[in-house]
Amino acid sequence: TVAPAATTAAAAAVAPAAPAADEDESLSGAQLLSKARQAIAGGAASKAANYAKKAIAKGAGGSAYYVLGAAYQTMGSNGAAKAAYKNCAKAGAAEAAECASLADGL
C-alpha cells in the first residue's frame, strides 16, 4: 500500500505546475508582452524571453521582438538579439527605429 500513496503524493506534487502553463496559454499576446516587459525590467531576462516568444506566437507584433532582443542581449546572445531587433524593425513597431539602430550596433 506504500507505492500507491507515494504515487499519489508524486502526482499531487506535479499537479501545481500545470495551471501555470494553462494560465500563459489563456493570455493574449498583449498580456504576454506586458509580462515580458515586467520580467525584463525586473532583471529576469530568461523569463522575459519566454514570455516574449509566447507573445510573438500570439501576434503581439514588433514590440515583442524588441523585448526579446533586449532579453537575448542581456543574456549575452548577441546573434539572437540582432535577429530579434531586425524583426522588430521590419514589423514597423513603435520601437522600429531604435531596433534598427540596436541591430546595427551588434
Buried (B, 14 or more C-beta within 10 A) or exposed (E): EEEEEEEEEEEEEEEEEEEEEEEBEEBEBBBBBBBBBBBBEEEBBEBBBBBBBBBBEBEBBBBBBBBBBBBBBBBEBEEBBBBBBBBBBBBEBEBBEBBBEBBEEB
